[in-house]
Amino acid sequence: MNLRENNHVVGYVFIAPFVLGFLIFTLYPILSSFYLSFTDYNLFEPARWIGMDNFNKMFTADTDYIQSVKVTITYVLSSVPLRLCFALAVAMVLNKAVSGVGFYRASYYLPSLIGGSVAVAIMWRQLFGDKGLVNSFLGLLGIQSDISWIGYPSTALWTLVALSVWQFGSSMLIFLAGLKNIPEMYYEAASVDGANAVQRFFKVTLPLLSPIILFNLIMQTISAFMTFTPAYIVSNGEGGPMGSTMLYSLYLYRRAFVYFEMGYASAMAWVMLAIVGVLTLLIFKSSKLWVHYESKGE
């Protein structure tokens, strides 16, 4: 074996762990899930091929599935825009050269690190309980409230939206990096032309920040569809009250690990993949209308 062949062998040895890991823990489960989506499988008996029955049941007979889709769409359409708006607003404030700005950046980013944990979800459930801090704060303002915000169908989902918005730190840091890359001369030129702060925001900041907005929008949309832990903890794994917090991922989990309908859960997973894929494609297609790229001279 010559030196060149020996280098090839060394290279294959180094990439072997990744290739094996991908084949065993990624590709094989994906292909297995695709096959199981066309079967009736409960973990304890051999999978039985049933064709499109899982998908037909999903869209025609399972009212709980339709409810989970509605709840998830409401959650995504509410939490993602609010989260991005809040992140951008805080990023613009922290973009100023003020004392202790590094501490504030780290503090605002911290919820993103711990926000998906079980402990935070439990804390959130206590905050919005009938004896929680939210009701105590309202009492200090003279508003007497003893309701459990997570116990009413009309408010339960919005507590999850609030938790999502609270975890704005990762988007904020990305926005902050984008703001740092906008040349100051654009703002100076706009000021010379008589533009006020609002006009500079809409005519300079937003267009030049639009590629960052596109990235954050796609990433946060995908993340919102995958939300599981807060809904599971807040509702004790049941998606209540009255299905108001039954997010798609939580319903998929219940079908798989409560009812042991692995085939049906696999079909749900592939439908979710299709939904997220279509939404991502639509966002990319729409970006031609509102995303500004300096390199294209737009």
C-alpha positions as CSV (number, residue, x, y, z in Angstrom):
1,M,0.0,0.0,0.0
2,N,1.5,3.3,-1.1
3,L,1.3,6.6,0.8
4,R,-1.7,7.9,-1.2
5,E,-3.8,4.8,-0.5
6,N,-2.7,4.9,3.1
7,N,-4.0,8.5,3.4
8,H,-7.4,7.4,1.9
9,V,-7.7,4.6,4.5
10,V,-6.9,7.1,7.3
11,G,-9.6,9.4,6.0
12,Y,-12.2,6.6,5.8
13,V,-11.3,5.6,9.4
14,F,-11.9,9.2,10.7
15,I,-15.3,9.6,8.9
16,A,-16.5,6.1,9.7
17,P,-18.0,7.1,13.1
18,F,-20.1,9.9,11.5
19,V,-21.2,7.7,8.6
20,L,-22.1,4.8,10.8
21,G,-23.9,7.1,13.2
22,F,-25.9,8.7,10.4
23,L,-26.8,5.3,8.8
24,I,-27.8,3.7,12.1
25,F,-29.3,6.6,14.1
26,T,-30.7,8.8,11.4
27,L,-31.3,7.2,8.0
28,Y,-32.5,3.8,9.3
29,P,-35.1,5.4,11.7
30,I,-36.3,7.7,8.9
31,L,-36.8,4.9,6.5
32,S,-38.4,2.7,9.2
33,S,-40.8,5.5,10.2
34,F,-41.8,5.9,6.5
35,Y,-42.6,2.2,6.3
36,L,-44.4,2.2,9.6
37,S,-46.7,5.1,8.5
38,F,-48.4,2.6,6.2
39,T,-48.8,-0.1,8.8
40,D,-50.8,-0.9,12.0
41,Y,-48.0,-1.3,14.6
42,N,-48.2,-1.3,18.4
43,L,-44.7,-2.4,19.4
44,F,-45.9,-5.7,20.7
45,E,-47.0,-7.4,17.5
46,P,-45.6,-7.5,14.0
47,A,-46.4,-4.5,11.8
48,R,-49.4,-5.1,9.5
49,W,-49.6,-3.3,6.2
50,I,-52.8,-1.2,5.9
51,G,-51.8,1.2,3.1
52,M,-53.3,4.7,3.3
53,D,-55.6,3.9,6.2
54,N,-53.6,5.9,8.8
55,F,-53.7,9.0,6.5
56,N,-57.4,8.6,5.7
57,K,-58.3,8.3,9.4
58,M,-56.1,11.3,10.2
59,F,-58.0,13.7,7.9
60,T,-61.5,12.2,7.9
61,A,-62.2,10.5,11.2
62,D,-59.9,11.8,13.9
63,T,-61.4,15.0,15.4
64,D,-58.6,15.2,18.0
65,Y,-56.0,15.3,15.2
66,I,-57.9,18.2,13.5
67,Q,-58.0,20.0,16.9
68,S,-54.2,19.6,17.4
69,V,-53.6,21.1,13.9
70,K,-55.8,24.1,14.7
71,V,-54.1,24.6,18.1
72,T,-50.6,24.3,16.6
73,I,-51.4,26.7,13.8
74,T,-52.7,29.2,16.3
75,Y,-49.7,28.8,18.4
76,V,-47.2,29.2,15.5
77,L,-49.0,32.2,14.0
78,S,-49.1,33.9,17.4
79,S,-45.8,33.0,19.0
80,V,-43.4,33.4,16.1
81,P,-44.3,37.0,15.1
82,L,-44.5,38.2,18.7
83,R,-41.1,36.5,19.5
84,L,-39.4,38.1,16.5
85,C,-40.9,41.5,17.2
86,F,-39.8,41.4,20.8
87,A,-36.4,40.1,19.9
88,L,-35.8,42.9,17.4
89,A,-37.0,45.6,19.8
90,V,-34.7,44.4,22.5
91,A,-31.8,44.0,20.0
92,M,-32.2,47.6,18.9
93,V,-32.1,48.8,22.5
94,L,-29.0,46.7,23.3
95,N,-27.3,47.9,20.1
96,K,-26.6,51.2,21.8
97,A,-23.3,51.8,23.4
98,V,-24.4,51.9,27.1
99,S,-22.8,50.8,30.3
100,G,-23.2,47.2,31.2
101,V,-24.7,46.2,27.8
102,G,-22.7,42.9,27.9
103,F,-24.5,41.9,31.1
104,Y,-27.9,42.7,29.7
105,R,-27.2,40.7,26.5
106,A,-26.2,37.7,28.6
107,S,-29.2,38.1,30.9
108,Y,-31.7,38.3,28.0
109,Y,-30.1,35.3,26.3
110,L,-30.4,33.1,29.4
111,P,-34.1,32.2,29.0
112,S,-33.3,30.7,25.6
113,L,-30.8,28.3,27.3
114,I,-33.1,27.1,30.0
115,G,-36.6,27.9,28.5
116,G,-37.1,24.4,27.1
117,S,-36.4,22.6,30.4
118,V,-38.9,20.8,32.6
119,A,-38.1,23.0,35.5
120,V,-39.0,26.2,33.7
121,A,-42.3,24.6,32.4
122,I,-43.2,23.7,36.0
123,M,-42.4,27.2,37.2
124,W,-44.6,28.6,34.4
125,R,-47.4,26.4,35.5
126,Q,-47.1,27.8,39.0
127,L,-46.9,31.4,37.8
128,F,-50.2,31.2,36.0
129,G,-52.0,29.0,38.6
130,D,-54.9,30.4,40.6
131,K,-52.5,31.2,43.5
132,G,-49.6,32.2,41.2
133,L,-47.5,35.3,40.8
134,V,-49.6,36.6,37.9
135,N,-52.7,36.8,40.0
136,S,-50.8,38.3,42.9
137,F,-49.4,41.0,40.7
138,L,-52.9,41.8,39.3
139,G,-54.1,42.0,43.0
140,L,-51.4,44.7,43.6
141,L,-52.9,46.7,40.7
142,G,-56.3,46.4,42.2
143,I,-57.6,43.7,39.9
144,Q,-58.9,40.7,41.8
145,S,-58.3,37.5,40.0
146,D,-58.3,34.0,41.3
147,I,-58.6,32.0,38.1
148,S,-56.1,29.5,36.9
149,W,-54.9,30.9,33.6
150,I,-53.8,27.4,32.5
151,G,-57.1,25.9,33.6
152,Y,-59.3,27.8,31.1
153,P,-59.5,26.9,27.4
154,S,-59.6,30.5,26.3
155,T,-56.3,31.4,28.1
156,A,-54.3,28.2,28.5
157,L,-52.7,28.3,25.0
158,W,-51.7,31.9,25.5
159,T,-49.6,31.0,28.6
160,L,-47.5,28.8,26.2
161,V,-47.3,31.7,23.8
162,A,-46.0,33.9,26.6
163,L,-43.4,31.3,27.5
164,S,-42.3,31.1,23.8
165,V,-42.0,34.9,23.6
166,W,-40.0,35.0,26.8
167,Q,-37.4,32.7,25.1
168,F,-36.4,35.4,22.6
169,G,-32.7,35.5,23.4
170,S,-31.3,33.4,20.5
171,S,-33.2,35.5,17.9
172,M,-32.2,38.7,19.7
173,L,-28.5,37.8,19.4
174,I,-28.8,37.1,15.7
175,F,-30.7,40.4,15.2
176,L,-28.0,42.1,17.2
177,A,-25.2,40.7,15.0
178,G,-27.2,41.9,11.9
179,L,-27.6,45.4,13.3
180,K,-23.9,45.6,14.0
181,N,-23.2,44.9,10.3
182,I,-25.4,47.8,9.0
183,P,-23.0,50.7,8.1
184,E,-23.6,53.9,10.0
185,M,-23.2,55.9,6.9
186,Y,-26.7,54.8,5.7
187,Y,-28.3,56.3,8.8
188,E,-26.2,59.5,8.4
189,A,-27.3,59.8,4.8
190,A,-30.9,59.3,5.8
191,S,-30.7,61.9,8.5
192,V,-29.2,64.4,6.1
193,D,-32.2,63.8,3.8
194,G,-34.5,64.6,6.7
195,A,-35.6,61.1,7.8
196,N,-36.7,60.8,11.4
197,A,-36.2,57.7,13.6
198,V,-39.3,55.9,12.4
199,Q,-38.4,56.5,8.7
200,R,-34.9,55.3,9.3
201,F,-36.2,52.1,10.8
202,F,-38.5,51.3,7.9
203,K,-36.3,52.6,5.1
204,V,-32.8,51.6,6.3
205,T,-32.9,49.1,9.2
206,L,-35.7,46.7,8.0
207,P,-34.5,46.4,4.4
208,L,-30.9,45.7,5.4
209,L,-31.9,43.4,8.2
210,S,-34.4,41.4,6.0
211,P,-32.0,38.5,5.3
212,I,-31.6,38.1,9.1
213,I,-35.4,38.3,9.5
214,L,-35.8,35.6,6.9
215,F,-33.4,33.3,8.7
216,N,-35.0,33.9,12.1
217,L,-38.5,33.5,10.7
218,I,-37.7,30.0,9.2
219,M,-35.8,28.8,12.3
220,Q,-38.4,30.0,14.8
221,T,-41.3,28.6,12.7
222,I,-39.7,25.1,12.6
223,S,-38.9,25.4,16.3
224,A,-42.6,26.4,17.1
225,F,-43.9,23.3,15.3
226,M,-41.6,21.1,17.4
227,T,-42.7,22.6,20.7
228,F,-43.4,19.8,23.2
229,T,-42.1,20.1,26.7
230,P,-44.1,23.2,27.8
231,A,-47.4,21.8,26.5
232,Y,-46.7,18.4,28.2
233,I,-45.8,19.8,31.6
234,V,-48.4,22.6,31.7
235,S,-51.2,20.2,30.8
236,N,-49.9,17.1,32.6
237,G,-49.4,15.4,29.3
238,E,-53.1,15.6,28.4
239,G,-53.3,18.7,26.3
240,G,-56.1,20.2,28.3
241,P,-58.2,21.9,29.2
242,M,-60.6,20.7,26.5
243,G,-57.7,20.1,24.1
244,S,-56.7,23.8,24.1
245,T,-53.0,23.0,24.6
246,M,-52.9,19.9,22.5
247,L,-50.0,20.8,20.2
248,Y,-49.2,18.6,17.3
249,S,-46.1,17.1,18.8
250,L,-47.9,16.4,22.1
251,Y,-50.7,14.6,20.3
252,L,-48.2,12.6,18.3
253,Y,-46.5,11.6,21.5
254,R,-49.8,10.4,23.0
255,R,-50.6,8.4,20.0
256,A,-47.2,6.7,20.1
257,F,-46.5,6.2,23.8
258,V,-49.9,6.3,25.5
259,Y,-52.0,4.4,22.9
260,F,-49.0,2.6,21.3
261,E,-50.2,3.4,17.8
262,M,-46.7,3.6,16.3
263,G,-47.9,3.4,12.7
264,Y,-50.4,6.2,13.2
265,A,-47.8,8.4,15.0
266,S,-45.3,7.7,12.2
267,A,-47.9,8.9,9.7
268,M,-48.5,12.1,11.8
269,A,-44.7,12.7,11.8
270,W,-44.5,12.6,8.0
271,V,-47.5,14.9,7.7
272,M,-45.8,17.4,10.0
273,L,-42.6,17.1,7.9
274,A,-44.7,17.9,4.8
275,I,-46.4,20.9,6.5
276,V,-43.2,22.4,7.7
277,G,-41.6,21.8,4.3
278,V,-44.4,23.5,2.5
279,L,-44.4,26.5,4.9
280,T,-40.6,26.8,4.6
281,L,-40.9,26.8,0.8
282,L,-43.6,29.4,0.8
283,I,-41.5,31.6,3.1
284,F,-38.5,31.3,0.7
285,K,-40.7,32.0,-2.3
286,S,-42.2,35.1,-0.6
287,S,-38.7,36.3,0.3
288,K,-38.3,37.6,-3.3
289,L,-40.8,40.3,-2.5
290,W,-39.4,41.6,0.8
291,V,-35.8,40.4,1.4
292,H,-33.1,42.9,0.3
293,Y,-29.7,41.6,-0.7
294,E,-27.0,44.2,-1.3
295,S,-25.0,42.0,-3.6
296,K,-27.9,41.9,-6.0
297,G,-28.1,45.7,-6.0
298,E,-31.8,45.6,-5.0
